[in-house]
């Protein structure tokens, strides 16, 4: 497996960025500029990653291609196509997005997110993005979210079949799918189900943790690695079994210092478990 950070950390040049990531023990990176960046800058970052032996795990789209507002939807589709073309050009493992929501918040929770109409719009949007970008070196992927399509590995299987495009694949974020007491307390069994059903399609993973809050109602909080209950060693082994070069990206921390602490912690924990990391 190859650990990476969703943050590009503070840096001045593409070469400094790549060198810093390498020094931290990263084997994978998230591409730090988007498709609107100057061509020479895109090439400089791609070359710096290649020279340092860093796998470009992901190009993020992070927008709502099924937005109810037409202007937002059109802009999102343009961005998704542009980001997928960028991912293909630089040889990233995948371009990743979420399915999108039916409301004003692009990643929000709405009842209509689970409607048949939304399902059909999601399938159509993915097909249009892949067909327009026509990738040959990468894949368009959807990151699971707790409150939209696909809600579980079985539904992701359905989505793959419905989209019916060779260049549609899976981005795995196990923490986002921990949405019930059963999944939380039996997270090892749930991990196995996810990888049994989707493993061959997974191109990149996010790695983080989940903690049950001490409240009367069932409330979960996303946390840094080690501050929750997830068996991260098992997660890493399952990912490694699918692909020994699988990127596992640490995300959603708040500062460079937090990212540095998290990668040091995760490396030490996985090394103790005898899990080999490429860098």
N, C-alpha and C positions, 0 to 999 in steps of 0.2 A: 504494500500500500504506500501511497504518497501523501503525507500530510501537507496541507496548505492553509492559507489564511484568506478570508474574504476581503480583508483590508489590504491595501497596497503599502501601508505604513508611510511615514514621512520619508520622502526621498527627493533628490534634485534631478536625477537623470535616469533613463532606462537601465543603464548598466549598474548604477548604484542600487536601484530597486532589485534587480536580479541577484546581485552580489549579497545584499542584505538578506533576501529570502533564503539563499543557499546557506549562508552562515548560521541562520536560525534552525537549519535542518529541514527546511521545506523541500519537498520533491515535486510539488504542484503549486500552481498559482492561478488566481482569477485575473483575467486580463483587465488592466487598470484604465484603459481608455475605450471609448465607444466608436461606432462607425463614422461619426461626424468629425473625428479628430483628423488632423493633417496626415496625409499618406506617409510622409517621412517619419512621423512620430509613431504611427502604427507599426511600420516596418522596424523601427529602432527597438520598440518593446518586444516584438516577436523575435527579433534576432538576439536580443539580450537573454531572453528566456531559453532559446535554443542553445546558445553558447554556454549557459550555466547548467544545461541538462535538466531544465524545469519543464514539466508537462503543463501545458495550458489546459486546465481542467474545464473552465467555464467562461463563456461570454454571457453576461446577464442581460436580459431584455427588460424585465421588471416593469410591466405596464399592463393595461387592460384591453386586450384585443376584442372583447365582447362588451365594451362599455355601452350603456344605454344612450349616451350622447353621441351623435354621429361624428362630430368633429373630434372628440376624444378617441373614438374607435378608429377612425381613419389614421390619426397620428400614431396610435399604438400599433396598428398593422404595419405602417411604414417603418416604425422602429424595429418591430420584430423581424421583418424581412431584412432590414439593414444589418441588424445584429447577427442574424443567421448567416448572411453573406460574409460578414467579418469573421465569424467563427470558422467558416469553411475556408476562407483565404489563409488564415493563420494556423489551421490544423488543430483547433481546439477540440477537446473531447466532445463538447456539446455547447449549444446555445440553450439557456434555461430561462423559463418564465413560469408563472402560474397560469391556471386556466383563465382567471379573471372573474369578476363579480357582476351581479345584476344591478348594483346600487352605485351610489356616488363615491364610495370609498373603493379604490381599485382592488384592494385585497380584503374587502370587508365580508362580514357574515350576514347573509340574507336568506330568508326562506326560499326565495325564488332561485337561489343558486343550485337547488336540487330538483328543479322542474325539468320536464322533458324538453321544453323549448330551449332552456339554457344548455342542456346536453347537446342538442342539435347545433346550436350556435358555436359551442366549444369545438365540436368535431369539425364543422365547416371552417372555422377560423384557423385551426391547425393545418388542415389540408391546404388552404389558400396560402398560408405562410410558407409551407414547405414547397408547394408548387411554384410559387413566385421566386423563391431564393434558389431552388434547384441545387441543394448541396450534394457534394460527392465525397467530401472529406470529414464531415461532421454530422451531428444529429440535432434535431429540435426536440427538446424535452420539457416535460411539465413537472414542477416540484409539487409534491403533495402538500395540501393545506388542510387544516382541521375542519373547515366549513365550506368547502366547495369541491367540485369534481377534480380529481377522483378521490372519493372518500375512504377507500380501502384498496388493498392489492387486487381484490377481485374486480372492482370497478376499473382499475387501471388496465387490467387484462381486456376488459370490454372496450375500453377507449382505444387501445392499440388495434384491436380488431376493427373497430368502427372507422378509425382514421385511415387504416389500410395504406400506409406509406412506409416504404423501406427505411426512410430516414427519420422516422419518428421513434423515439426511445424513451428511457426512464431516467429521471433524476431522483435519487433516493434521499429523503429526509425523514428518518424514522421518528424523530421527536415530534414532528408535525402530525404524525398519525397516532400518537398516544393520546387518545381522546376519551377513554373510559377506565373505570377501575379494573376491568378485566385485562385490558391492554397494558395498563400501568404495572399491575402486580405480576402479570405473566408476560413481561416484555420480552423475555428470551424466546418463548414460544412464538410470540408475534413476529419477532425478527426472523425466525426460521421460515414462517409462512411467507413473509415479504420476499425473501431471497429465493425460496422454492418456486414461487409463482413468477417473479420478475427478474431474477438474477441475471439471466442471459441478456436482458435488455438494458441493464443499468450502466450508465456511462460516467457518472460522478456522484459523490455523496456529500452531504453536510453532516458534521458530527458535533453534537452538543448534548445537553442533558435535560431532564425533566424532574421536577420536584412537586410532590403533593403538598398543598398548603394546609395549615392547621385551622381550617374553617369548617363550619357546619355543613355547608354545601360543598360539592365536589369541585375543587379548583386546582388547576395545574399551572405551574410556572416554568417557562423555559429558563434554563440556567446554563452557566459555563460547565464544561466537562468536569465531572467529579463532585458537583454540588447537587446531584440528583441521584436517581435510582437505576438508571440504565446500565446494563452490562456492556460497557464500551469495548471490552476485550472481545466479547462474542461478536459484536457488530463489526469490528475490524477483521476478525477471522472470516466471517461470512463474506465480507467484501473482497478480502484477499483470495478467497476460494473462487470467486467469479473472475477476478482479474488481479494478479499480483502487483499490477501497476495502478490499481484503482485510486483515484484522488479522494481524499476525505478532508473536507474543508471546514475549518473552525469559523463560525460566524456570529454576528449579533452581539459583539462586545462593544465597549464604549470608548476605549482609548488604546493607543499603541501599547501602553504598559499592560493593560489587561490581555491583549493578544499575546504579548511576550510571555506573560505568566502562564497563560493557557497552553501554549504550545510546549513550553518546558514541562508543565505538569503532564500533558498527554503523552509526550515522548517518553518520560520516565515511567509512566504507568504501563505503557505498551511494551517498553523494553523489559520491564520486570516480568511481564507475562510471556516473554520470548517471542514477541511478534516483530517480524523484520520490517523495517521501513526503508524505502528507497529514497535517496537524496543525491 
